[in-house]
């Protein structure tokens, strides 16, 4: 565990150095977050009505039948969300790639690359949304067993598609080819031992937990002061702080994925990433 944390921390620091050198990378998760909130708001009202109807039906003991329209609506929601997220992640990956190569690239350059790949991005979003719907259906159909199955399949899918976004940002391929290319790149270097036991998520997990604890303490202290203005200001600071933390994490994960992609595809990551750390990024202990 100590070795895993040490590798994660080194990868986190290397990703942070790239982000420090180009803080404009934070713009992509900011735009992505705003767009996903807009999408969520668009779907919120009908979903809320359906949830209330569902609760009322259950309260009266009437068997609830999920209509095909429900799944169609949910699929469209997934599709819209995935399209937005993948679009801005591709833009971020494009700029991060340039940075790791020592080149200059602006936010508009990244958005231009994402726009040029929009057809492929939409196609991959359809694939991701379909997988999400299948996993959700399994979970609802099989209960706790479904949750276990979904967890295993979801882990495999996450690992297999880990390099899809950097592929989309750097290669002219179709959506299925992007998934196949991601699997091919991972297998080329890490073989069949893909367990993802070294990433930045471990180190960032500790940071997130610490931030949540501090946020809770601040809110409790403001509540104890019995001052509504102080509580409102504290809550606002906490919300902004957690949003900023999420933006930073998203940016760091994007940079990390690009570094892995460059390491496999070009033989070096650049940007201060340690080659040994990347060699162990998906290698099992055995």
KAVENFEN-V775025 format. One line per field, one symbol per residue. psi: psi as a letter, one per 20 degrees, with the letter a starting at -180 (. if undefined). A space follows every 10 residues. Layout:
BEGIN
psi=???
END
This chain:
BEGIN
psi=hghggggghg hggghhgghh hniihihghg hgggghhggg hhigghgggh gggghgghhj jppppoqhhg hgghghgggg ggggghghhg gghgghgggh ijrqprghgg hggghijhgh ggghhggghg gggggggggh hjchhhhggg ggghgggggh jhjgghghhi qnrrghhggh gggggghhgj bilniljoai hgghgggggg gggggggggg ghhhikoggg gggghggggg ghggghgggg gghggghhgg ghgghiiqgr kjpphgghhj hkprh.
END
